[in-house]
Amino acid sequence: MEKTQPPNKVSLEKCDLGLGAGVVKGAYAGLPRYFKDADRVMDLETRLLHCMVTLQGRKRVEAARGSSAAPIAPRRWNRYRPTSPRSRVA
């Protein structure tokens, strides 16, 4: 919570998880709940993403991905994968 993140160089200490800004202890027990500033019901993960976007100025996709710099490649089904010998019918 104290670590600053770009681009605004702001920490999540001002993020209100339902018990006041910066209060983390016991916040998970009261979630999900309605947050007036977002005008919706949020669980912990959604609320943290909301704070990362609004306070830190991060893009939602970057915040959801985490701190890895590598882009997420779409998963594709390999239709040319070899079949195992057990799956073949004799």
C-alpha positions, 0 to 999 in steps of 0.5 A: 500500500505504501509503494508508489506506482507510475504514472502519478507516483501515488501510493494506495494509502488513500484508497478507501476499502470501506473503513476509511482511507488507508485502513486495511485491517478488517476491510476484507470482511466487509466486502463486497459492498456499495461504494458511493464514489464509484456508484457500484458494488465492489469486491476487494479486487475490483476496488483495488483496481478502481483505486489503481486507475483513479488514484494512480492514473494507471490504465485498467488493463495494465493494473489488472495485468500486474507489474510484468512488462511483457504483454499478455499474448492471447491463448490459442488452441493448437489444432495441429497438436500431435495425438497421443498413442493412447487416444488412437483407436486400433 
